[in-house]
């Protein structure tokens, strides 16, 4: 069985940013989510499995002041800290497997692009669902991006779970209302296309 922690530490220790399939010089889809939903600048925002993506850089530039970034890889966290420099002090960094994460904070926005789909057992998916339901504030937003049912079956050598709008509703519908869902192609640095599904849900 693959040790998740070791796997991701190695990925972020050995690969450059543009040598991983999820690389985006500007995460426009996620940025659009914040703009279109008029997320307040002081909202408590957590990015799950954000690695060293550029979402946090952009949110800081947009004036967001209450940012949290969780990733299982300390190497990923150190990369983004180094890149942000002095701005790193404006972000709360959390090194943790999401399944082990516990927080007293209730987040206004839970953002997860391409992390949730790495959970493949019903038990792990249920743990995540329970965590999200308990961690998102009333009327808070959940933004999920995963491989769609037309997307790849693996990422970074690991099995993933493909999703549809109906699957998201089945998992999260007891606590969240679906606001919108759409599919989008992501062009990787290797000139391949990955089909994603992005959904926005609101805590009931």
PAZAPA-4460 file (N, C-alpha, C; in steps of 0.05 Angstrom, whole numbers, plus 32768, in hexadecimal, padded with zeros to 4 digits):
% residues 204
    n_x    n_y    n_z   ca_x   ca_y   ca_z    c_x    c_y    c_z   seq   type   mol
   8011   7FE8   8000   8000   8000   8000   8012   8019   8000     1      X     A
   800A   802C   7FF0   801A   8045   7FED   8017   8056   8006     2      X     A
   802E   8060   8010   802D   8073   8026   8028   808E   801A     3      X     A
   8011   809A   8020   8009   80B3   8013   801D   80C9   801A     4      X     A
   8024   80CB   8033   8036   80E0   803C   8051   80DE   802C     5      X     A
   805D   80C7   802C   8076   80C3   801D   8073   80C9   8000     6      X     A
   805D   80C1   7FF4   8058   80C5   7FD7   8059   80E3   7FD1     7      X     A
   8049   80F3   7FE1   8047   810F   7FDA   8060   811F   7FE2     8      X     A
   806D   8117   7FF7   8087   8124   7FFE   809B   8120   7FE7     9      X     A
   809B   8108   7FDB   80AE   8103   7FC5   80A6   8113   7FAC    10      X     A
   808C   8115   7FA7   8083   8124   7F8F   808D   8141   7F91    11      X     A
   8088   814D   7FA8   808F   8169   7FAB   80AD   816E   7FAF    12      X     A
   80BB   8159   7FB6   80D8   815C   7FBA   80E7   8159   7F9F    13      X     A
   80DA   814A   7F8C   80E9   8142   7F74   80DF   814F   7F5B    14      X     A
   80C7   815B   7F5B   80BC   8166   7F43   80B9   8184   7F44    15      X     A
   80BF   8191   7F2E   80BA   81AE   7F2C   809C   81B3   7F28    16      X     A
   8094   81CB   7F2C   8077   81D2   7F2B   806A   81C9   7F11    17      X     A
   8079   81CE   7EFB   806D   81C8   7EE1   8072   81AB   7ED8    18      X     A
   807B   819B   7EEB   807F   817E   7EE5   8069   816D   7EF2    19      X     A
   8054   8179   7EFB   803D   816A   7F06   8024   8172   7EF6    20      X     A
   8012   815F   7EF3   7FFB   8162   7EE1   7FE8   8178   7EEA    21      X     A
   7FE7   817D   7F04   7FD3   8191   7F0E   7FDD   81AE   7F0D    22      X     A
   7FF5   81B2   7F03   8000   81CD   7F03   7FEF   81E1   7EF3    23      X     A
   7FEA   81F8   7EFF   7FDC   820E   7EF2   7FEB   8228   7EF9    24      X     A
   7FF5   8236   7EE5   8002   8250   7EEB   7FEF   8263   7EF8    25      X     A
   7FD5   8261   7EF0   7FC0   8271   7EFD   7FA7   8260   7EFF    26      X     A
   7F9E   825A   7F18   7F87   8249   7F1C   7F6D   8259   7F17    27      X     A
   7F67   825E   7EFE   7F51   8271   7EF7   7F36   8267   7F00    28      X     A
   7F31   824D   7EFE   7F17   8242   7F06   7F12   8247   7F23    29      X     A
   7F26   8243   7F34   7F23   8248   7F51   7F20   8266   7F56    30      X     A
   7F2F   8276   7F49   7F2D   8293   7F4C   7F11   829C   7F45    31      X     A
   7F07   8292   7F2F   7EEC   8299   7F26   7ED7   8292   7F3C    32      X     A
   7EDB   827C   7F49   7EC9   8274   7F5E   7EC7   8289   7F74    33      X     A
   7EDE   8294   7F7C   7EDE   82A8   7F91   7ED1   82C2   7F88    34      X     A
   7ED6   82C9   7F6F   7ECA   82E2   7F64   7EAC   82DF   7F60    35      X     A
   7EA4   82C9   7F53   7E87   82C6   7F4D   7E76   82C3   7F65    36      X     A
   7E81   82B8   7F7B   7E72   82B5   7F93   7E76   82CB   7FA7    37      X     A
   7E84   82E0   7F9F   7E88   82F8   7FAF   7E92   82F0   7FCB    38      X     A
   7EA6   82DF   7FCD   7EB0   82D6   7FE6   7EBD   82EE   7FF5    39      X     A
   7EB4   82F4   800D   7EBF   830B   801C   7EDD   8307   8020    40      X     A
   7EEC   831D   8021   7F09   831C   8023   7F12   8311   803E    41      X     A
   7F01   8313   8053   7F09   8309   806D   7EFD   82ED   8072    42      X     A
   7EF2   82E0   805E   7EE7   82C5   8061   7EFE   82B2   8069    43      X     A
   7EF7   829F   807A   7F0A   828A   8082   7F0A   8275   806B    44      X     A
   7F21   8274   805D   7F23   8263   8045   7F39   824E   8049    45      X     A
   7F32   8235   8045   7F46   8220   8046   7F48   8212   802B    46      X     A
   7F61   820E   8022   7F67   8200   8009   7F72   81E5   8011    47      X     A
   7F64   81D0   8009   7F6B   81B4   8011   7F7D   81A8   7FFB    48      X     A
   7F94   819E   8003   7FA6   8191   7FF0   7FB0   81A4   7FDB    49      X     A
   7FB3   81BD   7FE3   7FBB   81D2   7FD0   7FD7   81D0   7FC7    50      X     A
   7FE8   81C1   7FD5   8004   81BE   7FCE   8011   81D9   7FCA    51      X     A
   801F   81DC   7FB4   802C   81F6   7FAF   801E   8204   7F98    52      X     A
   8004   8200   7F96   7FF5   820D   7F80   7FF5   822C   7F84    53      X     A
   7FEC   823A   7F6F   7FED   8257   7F70   7FD3   8263   7F7A    54      X     A
   7FC0   8253   7F84   7FA7   825E   7F8E   7FAC   8272   7FA5    55      X     A
   7FBC   826A   7FB8   7FC1   827A   7FD0   7FCE   8295   7FC8    56      X     A
   7FE1   8294   7FB5   7FEE   82AD   7FAB   7FD9   82C0   7FA1    57      X     A
   7FC7   82B5   7F90   7FB2   82C6   7F84   7F9E   82D0   7F98    58      X     A
   7F97   82C0   7FAC   7F84   82C9   7FC0   7F90   82DF   7FD1    59      X     A
   7FAA   82DD   7FD7   7FB8   82F2   7FE6   7FB8   830C   7FD5    60      X     A
   7FBD   830A   7FBB   7FBD   8321   7FAA   7FA1   832E   7FA8    61      X     A
   7F8C   831D   7FAB   7F71   8327   7FA9   7F68   8333   7FC4    62      X     A
   7F78   8330   7FD9   7F72   833E   7FF2   7F67   832C   8007    63      X     A
   7F67   8311   8003   7F5D   82FF   8018   7F70   82FE   802F    64      X     A
   7F64   82FD   8047   7F75   8301   8060   7F73   82EA   8073    65      X     A
   7F63   82D6   806D   7F5E   82C0   8081   7F62   82A5   8073    66      X     A
   7F7A   82A0   806A   7F80   8289   8059   7F8D   8272   8068    67      X     A
   7F85   825A   8061   7F90   8241   806C   7F97   822F   8055    68      X     A
   7FAE   8222   8057   7FB6   820E   8042   7FBE   81F4   8050    69      X     A
   7FB0   81DF   8048   7FB6   81C4   8053   7FC2   81B3   803E    70      X     A
   7FD7   81A5   8044   7FE2   8191   8032   7FF1   817C   8042    71      X     A
   7FF0   8163   8038   7FFD   814D   8046   801C   8150   8044    72      X     A
   8026   815F   8030   8042   8161   802A   804F   817A   8036    73      X     A
   8062   8175   8048   8071   818C   8053   8082   8199   803E    74      X     A
   808C   8188   802B   809C   8193   8015   808B   81A7   8004    75      X     A
   8072   81A0   7FFF   8060   81B2   7FF0   805C   81CC   7FFF    76      X     A
   8057   81CA   801A   8053   81E2   802A   806C   81F3   802A    77      X     A
   8083   81E7   802C   809C   81F7   802D   80A0   8205   8012    78      X     A
   8099   81F8   7FFC   809C   8204   7FE2   808B   821E   7FE0    79      X     A
   8072   821C   7FE8   8062   8234   7FE6   806A   8249   7FFA    80      X     A
   8073   8241   8011   807D   8255   8025   8094   8265   8019    81      X     A
   80A7   8256   800D   80BE   8263   8001   80B6   8276   7FEA    82      X     A
   80A2   826D   7FDA   8099   827E   7FC4   808B   8297   7FCE    83      X     A
   807B   8295   7FE3   806C   82AC   7FED   807E   82BF   7FFC    84      X     A
   8094   82B5   8007   80A6   82C6   8016   8098   82D3   802E    85      X     A
   809A   82EE   802F   808E   82FC   8046   8070   82F8   8048    86      X     A
   8063   82F4   8032   8046   82F0   8031   803D   82D6   803F    87      X     A
   8050   82C3   8043   8049   82A9   804F   803E   82AD   806B    88      X     A
   8045   82C3   8078   803C   82C7   8093   801E   82CD   8094    89      X     A
   8012   82D2   807C   7FF5   82D8   807B   7FE4   82C0   8075    90      X     A
   7FF1   82A8   8076   7FE3   828F   8070   7FE8   827C   8088    91      X     A
   7FD4   826D   8090   7FD7   8258   80A4   7FDC   823E   8095    92      X     A
   7FF3   8232   8098   7FFA   8219   808A   7FF6   8201   809D    93      X     A
   7FEB   81EC   8092   7FE5   81D4   80A1   7FF0   81BC   8092    94      X     A
   8003   81AE   809E   800D   8195   8092   7FFE   817E   809F    95      X     A
   7FEC   8171   808F   7FDB   815C   8099   7FCF   814C   8082    96      X     A
   7FCB   8133   8087   7FB9   8123   8076   7F9D   812E   807C    97      X     A
   7F8D   8133   8067   7F73   813E   806C   7F62   812C   807E    98      X     A
   7F66   8112   807D   7F56   80FF   808D   7F5D   8101   80AA    99      X     A
   7F74   810E   80B1   7F7C   8111   80CD   7F76   812D   80D7   100      X     A
   7F6C   813E   80C6   7F69   815B   80CC   7F51   815F   80DF   101      X     A
   7F56   816F   80F4   7F41   8177   8106   7F44   8195   810B   102      X     A
   7F2E   81A3   810B   7F2F   81C0   810F   7F17   81CA   811F   103      X     A
   7F1D   81DE   8130   7F07   81EB   813E   7EFB   8202   812D   104      X     A
   7F0A   8209   8118   7F02   821F   8106   7EEB   8216   80F4   105      X     A
   7ED8   8227   80F0   7EC3   8222   80DC   7EC9   8233   80C3   106      X     A
   7ECF   8226   80AD   7ED8   8235   8095   7EC0   823F   8085   107      X     A
   7EC4   8256   8079   7EAF   8261   8067   7EB2   8255   804B   108      X     A
   7ECA   824E   8044   7ECF   8242   802A   7EE2   822A   802D   109      X     A
   7EDA   8213   8023   7EEB   81FB   8022   7EF0   81F6   8005   110      X     A
   7F09   81FA   7FFC   7F11   81F7   7FE0   7F23   81DE   7FDD   111      X     A
   7F1B   81CD   7FCA   7F2A   81B5   7FC6   7F2A   81AF   7FA8   112      X     A
   7F41   81B5   7F9B   7F44   81AE   7F7F   7F58   8197   7F7D   113      X     A
   7F4E   817F   7F75   7F5E   8168   7F6F   7F6B   815B   7F87   114      X     A
   7F5F   815E   7F9F   7F68   814F   7FB6   7F54   8139   7FBE   115      X     A
   7F3B   8141   7FBF   7F26   812F   7FC8   7F25   8115   7FB7   116      X     A
   7F2B   8117   7F9D   7F28   80FF   7F8C   7F3D   80EA   7F92   117      X     A
   7F51   80F0   7FA2   7F65   80DB   7FAA   7F5A   80C8   7FBF   118      X     A
   7F43   80CF   7FCB   7F37   80BD   7FDF   7F26   80A9   7FCF   119      X     A
   7F2C   808F   7FD3   7F20   807B   7FC3   7F0F   8067   7FD3   120      X     A
   7F12   8066   7FED   7F02   8053   7FFD   7EE9   8062   8008   121      X     A
   7ED3   8053   800B   7EBB   805F   8015   7EBF   806A   8031   122      X     A
   7ED0   805D   8041   7ED6   8066   805C   7EE4   8081   805B   123      X     A
   7EF8   8084   804A   7F06   809E   8049   7EF4   80B4   803E   124      X     A
   7EE4   80AE   802A   7ED2   80C2   801F   7EBE   80CB   8034   125      X     A
   7EB4   80B8   8044   7EA1   80BF   805A   7EAF   80D0   806F   126      X     A
   7EC8   80CA   8075   7ED7   80DA   8088   7EDA   80F7   807F   127      X     A
   7EE0   80FA   8065   7EE3   8114   8059   7EC8   8123   805A   128      X     A
   7EB3   8115   8052   7E98   8122   8052   7E91   812C   806E   129      X     A
   7E96   811C   8082   7E90   8123   809E   7EA1   813B   80A6   130      X     A
   7EBA   813B   809F   7ECC   8151   80A6   7EC2   816B   8099   131      X     A
   7EBC   816A   807F   7EB2   8182   8072   7E98   818C   807E   132      X     A
   7E86   817A   8084   7E6C   8182   808F   7E70   8190   80AA   133      X     A
   7E83   8187   80B9   7E88   8192   80D4   7E9A   81AB   80D3   134      X     A
   7EA8   81AF   80BD   7EBC   81C5   80BD   7EB4   81DD   80AD   135      X     A
   7E9F   81DB   809D   7E96   81F2   808D   7E7F   8200   809C   136      X     A
   7E81   821A   809E   7E6E   822A   80AD   7E52   822A   809F   137      X     A
   7E3E   8230   80AD   7E23   8232   80A2   7E24   8246   808B   138      X     A
   7E18   823E   8074   7E18   824E   805C   7E33   8250   804F   139      X     A
   7E47   8242   8059   7E61   8241   804D   7E61   8232   8033   140      X     A
   7E76   8235   8023   7E78   8229   8008   7E8D   8213   8007   141      X     A
   7E86   81FE   7FF9   7E98   81E8   7FF3   7E9D   81E8   7FD5   142      X     A
   7EB6   81EB   7FCD   7EBD   81EB   7FB0   7ECF   81D3   7FAB   143      X     A
   7EC5   81C0   7F9B   7ED3   81A7   7F96   7EDA   81A4   7F79   144      X     A
   7EF3   819D   7F73   7EFB   8197   7F58   7F08   817C   7F57   145      X     A
   7EFE   8169   7F47   7F09   814E   7F45   7F09   8146   7F28   146      X     A
   7F16   812F   7F22   7F13   8124   7F08   7EF6   811C   7F04   147      X     A
   7EEB   8121   7EEC   7ED0   8119   7EE5   7ECF   80FC   7EDC   148      X     A
   7EB8   80F3   7ED5   7EB5   80D8   7ECB   7EC1   80D5   7EAF   149      X     A
   7EC9   80EB   7EA3   7ED7   80EA   7E8A   7EF5   80F0   7E8E   150      X     A
   7EFD   80F2   7EA7   7F19   80F9   7EAD   7F2A   80E0   7EB1   151      X     A
   7F44   80E4   7EB8   7F56   80CE   7EBD   7F4D   80BC   7ED4   152      X     A
   7F58   80A5   7ED5   7F53   8092   7EEB   7F69   8093   7F00   153      X     A
   7F7F   80A0   7EF9   7F96   80A2   7F0C   7FA2   80BE   7F0B   154      X     A
   7FAF   80C6   7F20   7FBE   80DF   7F21   7FD7   80DA   7F32   155      X     A
   7FEE   80E3   7F28   8007   80E0   7F36   800C   80C3   7F3E   156      X     A
   8003   80B0   7F2D   8007   8094   7F32   7FF3   8088   7F46   157      X     A
   7FE0   8098   7F50   7FCD   808E   7F65   7FB1   808B   7F58   158      X     A
   7FA3   8078   7F62   7F87   8075   7F5A   7F77   808D   7F64   159      X     A
   7F63   8094   7F55   7F51   80AA   7F5E   7F34   80A1   7F5B   160      X     A
   7F22   80B1   7F65   7F05   80AD   7F62   7EFA   80C2   7F4F   161      X     A
   7EED   80B9   7F3A   7EE0   80CC   7F27   7EC5   80D5   7F33   162      X     A
   7EBD   80EE   7F2C   7EA4   80F8   7F37   7E92   8104   7F22   163      X     A
   7E78   8105   7F29   7E63   8113   7F1A   7E54   8124   7F2D   164      X     A
   7E42   8135   7F23   7E32   8145   7F34   7E21   8133   7F47   165      X     A
   7E16   811E   7F3C   7E05   810C   7F4C   7E15   80FF   7F63   166      X     A
   7E2E   80F8   7F5D   7E3E   80EC   7F72   7E44   8100   7F89   167      X     A
   7E49   8119   7F81   7E4E   812E   7F95   7E35   8132   7FA7   168      X     A
   7E1E   8133   7F9A   7E05   8136   7FA9   7E01   811F   7FBC   169      X     A
   7E06   8107   7FB3   7E03   80EF   7FC4   7E14   80F1   7FDD   170      X     A
   7E2D   80FA   7FDA   7E3F   80FB   7FF0   7E3A   8113   8003   171      X     A
   7E36   812B   7FF7   7E35   8143   8006   7E18   814F   800A   172      X     A
   7E05   8143   7FFC   7DEA   814F   7FFA   7DDB   8151   8014   173      X     A
   7DE3   8141   8028   7DD4   8142   8042   7DDA   815C   8051   174      X     A
   7DF1   8168   804C   7DF9   8181   805A   7DFD   8199   8048   175      X     A
   7DFF   8194   802E   7E04   81A9   801B   7DF0   81AA   8004   176      X     A
   7DEA   81C1   7FFB   7DD9   81C5   7FE3   7DEB   81CB   7FCB   177      X     A
   7DE6   81BD   7FB5   7DF6   81C1   7F9D   7DEE   81DC   7F8F   178      X     A
   7E02   81ED   7F8B   7DFD   8206   7F7D   7E02   8204   7F5F   179      X     A
   7E19   81F8   7F58   7E1E   81F4   7F3C   7E35   81E1   7F38   180      X     A
   7E35   81D5   7F20   7E4A   81C1   7F18   7E51   81C6   7EFB   181      X     A
   7E6A   81C2   7EF4   7E71   81C4   7ED7   7E8A   81B3   7ED3   182      X     A
   7E8D   81AB   7EBA   7EA6   819C   7EB2   7EB9   81AF   7EA4   183      X     A
   7ED2   81A9   7EA7   7EE6   81BA   7E9A   7EFF   81AA   7E94   184      X     A
   7F0B   81AF   7E7D   7F24   81A2   7E76   7F3C   81B1   7E82   185      X     A
   7F4E   81A2   7E8E   7F67   81AD   7E98   7F7E   81A3   7E86   186      X     A
   7F8C   81B6   7E7B   7FA3   81AF   7E6A   7FBC   81AC   7E7C   187      X     A
   7FC8   8195   7E7C   7FE0   8190   7E8D   7FF9   819B   7E7F   188      X     A
   800F   819D   7E8E   8028   81A6   7E81   8033   8192   7E6D   189      X     A
   8026   817A   7E6C   8030   8165   7E59   801F   8163   7E40   190      X     A
   800F   8178   7E3B   7FFE   817A   7E24   7FE9   8164   7E23   191      X     A
   7FDF   815C   7E3B   7FC8   814A   7E3C   7FB1   8159   7E49   192      X     A
   7F99   814E   7E46   7F81   815B   7E50   7F74   8149   7E65   193      X     A
   7F6D   8156   7E7B   7F5F   8148   7E91   7F44   8155   7E95   194      X     A
   7F2E   8146   7E95   7F14   8151   7E99   7F0D   8151   7EB6   195      X     A
   7F07   8169   7EC1   7F00   816D   7EDD   7EE2   8174   7EDF   196      X     A
   7ED7   816E   7EF6   7EBD   8179   7EFE   7EC1   818B   7F16   197      X     A
   7EB5   81A3   7F15   7EB7   81B6   7F2B   7E9A   81BB   7F35   198      X     A
   7E97   81B9   7F50   7E7D   81BE   7F5B   7E7F   81D1   7F73   199      X     A
   7E6B   81E2   7F75   7E68   81F4   7F8C   7E50   81EC   7F9C   200      X     A
   7E54   81E7   7FB6   7E3E   81DF   7FC7   7E3D   81F2   7FDF   201      X     A
   7E25   81F6   7FEA   7E21   8209   8000   7E16   81FA   8018   202      X     A
   7E23   81FF   802F   7E1B   81F2   8048   7DFE   81FA   8050   203      X     A
   7DEE   81E6   8055   7DD2   81EB   805D   7DD0   81F6   8079   204      X     A
***
